[in-house]
């Protein structure tokens, strides 16, 4: 047992090593809060000790619903220090969507940012597993009665690291992903899987301890947290955190903090380029640009090269189950291989297979499957879907692609019917089920259509019930009442029928071709 502890390598260990190596180096900046690596490490230990005092133990789940802040970083590493499992909640979810994830994962503690208290209050009495409610006072709202205040919770706690026996094979986070089903799946990500992914990204993405990194995409999402923030903390870089991805604030912060590295999905890169003050900001410090979630349009790549000539670009492709990165398209290939998501990362092996799990020839379409130390160890409380995903000893991604003769992947479709819009995954079935609740709707099919801003726009094709008239506005307003904002259709098409095959299955590919 002593040997195992001496050789362990957990997420909590990463920060401690960096703090000992660079104690006075700036670790995190959020608004007026600046923490050196020593100060961050001490705050993490204080929260870890506070949670132990509340009765939280290794293996317990702890949920957090918050925008970006230094609190999120402290929460993540503190839970890793004591072996508790973080359950991040998408801050755009509605009350009932939050309730499902909380009741499925059964956390004992729920951290909620003060700006999100109202949406949680709507369903608070449904969340029976939660014993302690902790408020993050980002906007300065008073802590509600019966809640604990984050800063007060830490005030009298020791800064010494708690002595909890941990193993790298244990789960560090349960990250919920919609996939194709209406109910989210909880991907169990381990310390060793995450750290393997960090190593792949550090090497392939050419990260450096000298980088000044801007984190503006949501930390609840595995891309910003695990492809960028945590590996950069492992290195000892300076990390500047924005509450959310506001284009003006991004541009202002690049200039003010002399940012060298940034990750943004194509939709946000496009938003920056279209910003009326883009050319008035000094962006000369920027050297590395990363994108993912969608393929960058070639014309946008050319425009970025012209307007930000010093910036080298990388495209990551993956999914939550891969912790999440799987492949990368490097700077030298951005225009040489337009539309590609690159080749497998350092610790990833990738194939394209047919329905019988046989390799498909070069240039033909197959499902992407992976073997990797990055991989999750399964879906929480869902052995059936875990076994289906890992059949034949490979993880089945559900994405369809073709591979060229040099081994570069090109995504062509999704076997799982999911729309990627603005960097977010949207299950078409989620949206369809919400629309079917409308009393005037007979049938609906939800598809993703190409869009210059969102890359894919959620589009609902609706057939009204006989004798009923329905408008686009009615459907959109109905969806706003039942769905998170990013799931609400950008466009609604009213039609008198949906194309179907002889067995009655709606042919969505015909709809995509018709309305593209």
Secondary structure by P-SEA (a helix, b strand, c coil): caaaaaacccaaaaaaaaaaacccccccccccccccaaaaaaaaaaaaaaaaaacccccbbbbbbccccaaaaaaaaaaaaacbbbbbccccccaaaaaaaaaaacccbbbbcccaaaaaaacccccccccbbbbcccccccccccccccccccccccccccbbbbbcccccccccccccccbbbbbbbcaaaaaaaaaaaaacccccccccccccccccccccccccaaaaaaabbbbbbbccccaaaaaaaaaaaccccccccaaaaaaaaacccccccccccccbbbbccccccaaaaaaaaaacccbbbbbbbbccccccccbbbccccccccccccccccccbbbbbbccccccccccbbbbbbbccccccccccccaaaaaaaaccccccccccccccccbbbbbccccccccccccccccaaaaaaaaaacccccbbbbbbcccccccccccccccccccccccaaaaaaaaaacccccccccbbbbbcbbbbcccccccaaaaaaacc
